[in-house]
């Protein structure tokens, strides 16, 4: 006795070997109603262009996210400003708690 998954796998292999059109998908091959022909979708970008871009970006020595002059602002200045503001607010809170200022009576 074979399991359901083994039956499905056997049916898939059998149905793929019996099709005259290799571009037809498995879903349309087991469809019980009218035959629905679905073709395999073409890739969005040709493989040659993809390999060219991949070669270019993998050969860069500097990180791609630190390329422009404004990237120093976004990757250095803004985090330093956040850290400075945070330290100031924490320091002010500790000072206020230790001196009792801002306490409700």
PyMOL CGO cylinders between C-alpha atoms (Angstrom):
from pymol import cmd
from pymol.cgo import CYLINDER

trace = [
    CYLINDER, 0.00, 0.00, 0.00, 1.49, 3.36, -0.98, 0.3, 1, 1, 1, 1, 1, 1,
    CYLINDER, 1.49, 3.36, -0.98, 1.06, 6.61, 0.87, 0.3, 1, 1, 1, 1, 1, 1,
    CYLINDER, 1.06, 6.61, 0.87, -0.75, 9.66, -0.47, 0.3, 1, 1, 1, 1, 1, 1,
    CYLINDER, -0.75, 9.66, -0.47, 2.49, 11.61, -1.01, 0.3, 1, 1, 1, 1, 1, 1,
    CYLINDER, 2.49, 11.61, -1.01, 4.01, 8.70, -2.95, 0.3, 1, 1, 1, 1, 1, 1,
    CYLINDER, 4.01, 8.70, -2.95, 0.86, 8.52, -5.07, 0.3, 1, 1, 1, 1, 1, 1,
    CYLINDER, 0.86, 8.52, -5.07, 1.05, 12.28, -5.78, 0.3, 1, 1, 1, 1, 1, 1,
    CYLINDER, 1.05, 12.28, -5.78, 4.73, 12.04, -6.72, 0.3, 1, 1, 1, 1, 1, 1,
    CYLINDER, 4.73, 12.04, -6.72, 4.07, 9.09, -9.03, 0.3, 1, 1, 1, 1, 1, 1,
    CYLINDER, 4.07, 9.09, -9.03, 1.16, 10.93, -10.63, 0.3, 1, 1, 1, 1, 1, 1,
    CYLINDER, 1.16, 10.93, -10.63, 3.31, 14.03, -11.12, 0.3, 1, 1, 1, 1, 1, 1,
    CYLINDER, 3.31, 14.03, -11.12, 6.12, 12.07, -12.78, 0.3, 1, 1, 1, 1, 1, 1,
    CYLINDER, 6.12, 12.07, -12.78, 3.69, 10.15, -14.96, 0.3, 1, 1, 1, 1, 1, 1,
    CYLINDER, 3.69, 10.15, -14.96, 1.78, 13.28, -16.00, 0.3, 1, 1, 1, 1, 1, 1,
    CYLINDER, 1.78, 13.28, -16.00, 4.98, 15.15, -16.83, 0.3, 1, 1, 1, 1, 1, 1,
    CYLINDER, 4.98, 15.15, -16.83, 6.21, 12.29, -19.01, 0.3, 1, 1, 1, 1, 1, 1,
    CYLINDER, 6.21, 12.29, -19.01, 2.89, 12.06, -20.90, 0.3, 1, 1, 1, 1, 1, 1,
    CYLINDER, 2.89, 12.06, -20.90, 2.53, 15.69, -21.97, 0.3, 1, 1, 1, 1, 1, 1,
    CYLINDER, 2.53, 15.69, -21.97, 3.07, 16.78, -25.56, 0.3, 1, 1, 1, 1, 1, 1,
    CYLINDER, 3.07, 16.78, -25.56, 3.78, 20.35, -24.39, 0.3, 1, 1, 1, 1, 1, 1,
    CYLINDER, 3.78, 20.35, -24.39, 6.68, 20.57, -21.90, 0.3, 1, 1, 1, 1, 1, 1,
    CYLINDER, 6.68, 20.57, -21.90, 5.73, 24.16, -20.99, 0.3, 1, 1, 1, 1, 1, 1,
    CYLINDER, 5.73, 24.16, -20.99, 2.45, 23.04, -19.48, 0.3, 1, 1, 1, 1, 1, 1,
    CYLINDER, 2.45, 23.04, -19.48, 2.42, 23.13, -15.70, 0.3, 1, 1, 1, 1, 1, 1,
    CYLINDER, 2.42, 23.13, -15.70, 1.45, 20.33, -13.36, 0.3, 1, 1, 1, 1, 1, 1,
    CYLINDER, 1.45, 20.33, -13.36, -1.56, 22.28, -12.10, 0.3, 1, 1, 1, 1, 1, 1,
    CYLINDER, -1.56, 22.28, -12.10, -3.11, 22.41, -15.54, 0.3, 1, 1, 1, 1, 1, 1,
    CYLINDER, -3.11, 22.41, -15.54, -2.20, 18.77, -16.18, 0.3, 1, 1, 1, 1, 1, 1,
    CYLINDER, -2.20, 18.77, -16.18, -4.32, 17.45, -13.31, 0.3, 1, 1, 1, 1, 1, 1,
    CYLINDER, -4.32, 17.45, -13.31, -7.15, 19.90, -13.88, 0.3, 1, 1, 1, 1, 1, 1,
    CYLINDER, -7.15, 19.90, -13.88, -10.36, 17.90, -14.24, 0.3, 1, 1, 1, 1, 1, 1,
    CYLINDER, -10.36, 17.90, -14.24, -12.30, 20.45, -16.30, 0.3, 1, 1, 1, 1, 1, 1,
    CYLINDER, -12.30, 20.45, -16.30, -11.33, 22.05, -19.59, 0.3, 1, 1, 1, 1, 1, 1,
    CYLINDER, -11.33, 22.05, -19.59, -7.60, 22.04, -20.26, 0.3, 1, 1, 1, 1, 1, 1,
    CYLINDER, -7.60, 22.04, -20.26, -5.94, 25.25, -19.16, 0.3, 1, 1, 1, 1, 1, 1,
    CYLINDER, -5.94, 25.25, -19.16, -2.62, 25.88, -20.90, 0.3, 1, 1, 1, 1, 1, 1,
    CYLINDER, -2.62, 25.88, -20.90, -0.19, 27.83, -18.76, 0.3, 1, 1, 1, 1, 1, 1,
    CYLINDER, -0.19, 27.83, -18.76, 3.26, 28.57, -20.14, 0.3, 1, 1, 1, 1, 1, 1,
    CYLINDER, 3.26, 28.57, -20.14, 6.41, 29.13, -18.15, 0.3, 1, 1, 1, 1, 1, 1,
    CYLINDER, 6.41, 29.13, -18.15, 7.05, 32.83, -17.58, 0.3, 1, 1, 1, 1, 1, 1,
    CYLINDER, 7.05, 32.83, -17.58, 10.14, 34.37, -19.14, 0.3, 1, 1, 1, 1, 1, 1,
    CYLINDER, 10.14, 34.37, -19.14, 12.68, 35.89, -16.72, 0.3, 1, 1, 1, 1, 1, 1,
    CYLINDER, 12.68, 35.89, -16.72, 12.42, 39.62, -16.06, 0.3, 1, 1, 1, 1, 1, 1,
    CYLINDER, 12.42, 39.62, -16.06, 16.05, 40.31, -16.97, 0.3, 1, 1, 1, 1, 1, 1,
    CYLINDER, 16.05, 40.31, -16.97, 18.21, 38.35, -19.42, 0.3, 1, 1, 1, 1, 1, 1,
    CYLINDER, 18.21, 38.35, -19.42, 20.81, 36.13, -17.76, 0.3, 1, 1, 1, 1, 1, 1,
    CYLINDER, 20.81, 36.13, -17.76, 23.72, 37.86, -19.55, 0.3, 1, 1, 1, 1, 1, 1,
    CYLINDER, 23.72, 37.86, -19.55, 22.80, 41.26, -18.13, 0.3, 1, 1, 1, 1, 1, 1,
    CYLINDER, 22.80, 41.26, -18.13, 22.31, 39.74, -14.69, 0.3, 1, 1, 1, 1, 1, 1,
    CYLINDER, 22.31, 39.74, -14.69, 25.76, 38.12, -14.80, 0.3, 1, 1, 1, 1, 1, 1,
    CYLINDER, 25.76, 38.12, -14.80, 27.30, 41.39, -16.01, 0.3, 1, 1, 1, 1, 1, 1,
    CYLINDER, 27.30, 41.39, -16.01, 25.79, 43.33, -13.09, 0.3, 1, 1, 1, 1, 1, 1,
    CYLINDER, 25.79, 43.33, -13.09, 26.77, 40.58, -10.66, 0.3, 1, 1, 1, 1, 1, 1,
    CYLINDER, 26.77, 40.58, -10.66, 30.41, 40.68, -11.89, 0.3, 1, 1, 1, 1, 1, 1,
    CYLINDER, 30.41, 40.68, -11.89, 30.45, 44.47, -11.54, 0.3, 1, 1, 1, 1, 1, 1,
    CYLINDER, 30.45, 44.47, -11.54, 29.06, 44.59, -8.01, 0.3, 1, 1, 1, 1, 1, 1,
    CYLINDER, 29.06, 44.59, -8.01, 31.19, 41.69, -6.76, 0.3, 1, 1, 1, 1, 1, 1,
    CYLINDER, 31.19, 41.69, -6.76, 34.39, 43.34, -8.02, 0.3, 1, 1, 1, 1, 1, 1,
    CYLINDER, 34.39, 43.34, -8.02, 33.82, 46.60, -6.12, 0.3, 1, 1, 1, 1, 1, 1,
    CYLINDER, 33.82, 46.60, -6.12, 36.23, 47.04, -3.20, 0.3, 1, 1, 1, 1, 1, 1,
    CYLINDER, 36.23, 47.04, -3.20, 34.24, 49.74, -1.44, 0.3, 1, 1, 1, 1, 1, 1,
    CYLINDER, 34.24, 49.74, -1.44, 30.85, 48.79, -0.02, 0.3, 1, 1, 1, 1, 1, 1,
    CYLINDER, 30.85, 48.79, -0.02, 27.97, 49.80, -2.28, 0.3, 1, 1, 1, 1, 1, 1,
    CYLINDER, 27.97, 49.80, -2.28, 26.11, 51.48, 0.57, 0.3, 1, 1, 1, 1, 1, 1,
    CYLINDER, 26.11, 51.48, 0.57, 29.02, 53.93, 1.19, 0.3, 1, 1, 1, 1, 1, 1,
    CYLINDER, 29.02, 53.93, 1.19, 29.39, 55.32, -2.32, 0.3, 1, 1, 1, 1, 1, 1,
    CYLINDER, 29.39, 55.32, -2.32, 28.00, 58.83, -2.49, 0.3, 1, 1, 1, 1, 1, 1,
    CYLINDER, 28.00, 58.83, -2.49, 28.94, 61.97, -0.57, 0.3, 1, 1, 1, 1, 1, 1,
    CYLINDER, 28.94, 61.97, -0.57, 25.56, 62.09, 1.16, 0.3, 1, 1, 1, 1, 1, 1,
    CYLINDER, 25.56, 62.09, 1.16, 25.99, 58.54, 2.45, 0.3, 1, 1, 1, 1, 1, 1,
    CYLINDER, 25.99, 58.54, 2.45, 28.38, 59.84, 5.11, 0.3, 1, 1, 1, 1, 1, 1,
    CYLINDER, 28.38, 59.84, 5.11, 25.52, 61.94, 6.47, 0.3, 1, 1, 1, 1, 1, 1,
    CYLINDER, 25.52, 61.94, 6.47, 23.05, 59.07, 6.57, 0.3, 1, 1, 1, 1, 1, 1,
    CYLINDER, 23.05, 59.07, 6.57, 25.46, 56.43, 7.87, 0.3, 1, 1, 1, 1, 1, 1,
    CYLINDER, 25.46, 56.43, 7.87, 27.53, 58.53, 10.31, 0.3, 1, 1, 1, 1, 1, 1,
    CYLINDER, 27.53, 58.53, 10.31, 26.00, 61.91, 11.21, 0.3, 1, 1, 1, 1, 1, 1,
    CYLINDER, 26.00, 61.91, 11.21, 22.40, 60.82, 11.83, 0.3, 1, 1, 1, 1, 1, 1,
    CYLINDER, 22.40, 60.82, 11.83, 23.30, 57.87, 14.13, 0.3, 1, 1, 1, 1, 1, 1,
    CYLINDER, 23.30, 57.87, 14.13, 25.75, 60.10, 16.04, 0.3, 1, 1, 1, 1, 1, 1,
    CYLINDER, 25.75, 60.10, 16.04, 23.00, 62.72, 16.46, 0.3, 1, 1, 1, 1, 1, 1,
    CYLINDER, 23.00, 62.72, 16.46, 20.61, 60.04, 17.79, 0.3, 1, 1, 1, 1, 1, 1,
    CYLINDER, 20.61, 60.04, 17.79, 23.26, 58.74, 20.20, 0.3, 1, 1, 1, 1, 1, 1,
    CYLINDER, 23.26, 58.74, 20.20, 24.11, 62.25, 21.41, 0.3, 1, 1, 1, 1, 1, 1,
    CYLINDER, 24.11, 62.25, 21.41, 20.46, 63.14, 21.96, 0.3, 1, 1, 1, 1, 1, 1,
    CYLINDER, 20.46, 63.14, 21.96, 19.86, 59.88, 23.82, 0.3, 1, 1, 1, 1, 1, 1,
    CYLINDER, 19.86, 59.88, 23.82, 22.84, 60.39, 26.12, 0.3, 1, 1, 1, 1, 1, 1,
    CYLINDER, 22.84, 60.39, 26.12, 21.77, 63.99, 26.83, 0.3, 1, 1, 1, 1, 1, 1,
    CYLINDER, 21.77, 63.99, 26.83, 18.21, 62.95, 27.73, 0.3, 1, 1, 1, 1, 1, 1,
    CYLINDER, 18.21, 62.95, 27.73, 19.42, 60.09, 29.94, 0.3, 1, 1, 1, 1, 1, 1,
    CYLINDER, 19.42, 60.09, 29.94, 21.87, 62.44, 31.70, 0.3, 1, 1, 1, 1, 1, 1,
    CYLINDER, 21.87, 62.44, 31.70, 19.17, 65.07, 32.24, 0.3, 1, 1, 1, 1, 1, 1,
    CYLINDER, 19.17, 65.07, 32.24, 16.81, 62.44, 33.65, 0.3, 1, 1, 1, 1, 1, 1,
    CYLINDER, 16.81, 62.44, 33.65, 19.44, 61.16, 36.09, 0.3, 1, 1, 1, 1, 1, 1,
    CYLINDER, 19.44, 61.16, 36.09, 20.25, 64.74, 37.17, 0.3, 1, 1, 1, 1, 1, 1,
    CYLINDER, 20.25, 64.74, 37.17, 16.56, 65.57, 37.71, 0.3, 1, 1, 1, 1, 1, 1,
    CYLINDER, 16.56, 65.57, 37.71, 15.96, 62.37, 39.70, 0.3, 1, 1, 1, 1, 1, 1,
    CYLINDER, 15.96, 62.37, 39.70, 18.98, 62.91, 41.92, 0.3, 1, 1, 1, 1, 1, 1,
    CYLINDER, 18.98, 62.91, 41.92, 18.06, 66.55, 42.68, 0.3, 1, 1, 1, 1, 1, 1,
    CYLINDER, 18.06, 66.55, 42.68, 14.32, 65.99, 42.92, 0.3, 1, 1, 1, 1, 1, 1,
    CYLINDER, 14.32, 65.99, 42.92, 13.40, 68.58, 40.29, 0.3, 1, 1, 1, 1, 1, 1,
    CYLINDER, 13.40, 68.58, 40.29, 10.19, 68.15, 38.34, 0.3, 1, 1, 1, 1, 1, 1,
    CYLINDER, 10.19, 68.15, 38.34, 8.59, 66.18, 41.17, 0.3, 1, 1, 1, 1, 1, 1,
    CYLINDER, 8.59, 66.18, 41.17, 4.84, 66.49, 41.66, 0.3, 1, 1, 1, 1, 1, 1,
    CYLINDER, 4.84, 66.49, 41.66, 3.75, 67.33, 45.18, 0.3, 1, 1, 1, 1, 1, 1,
]
cmd.load_cgo(trace, "trace")
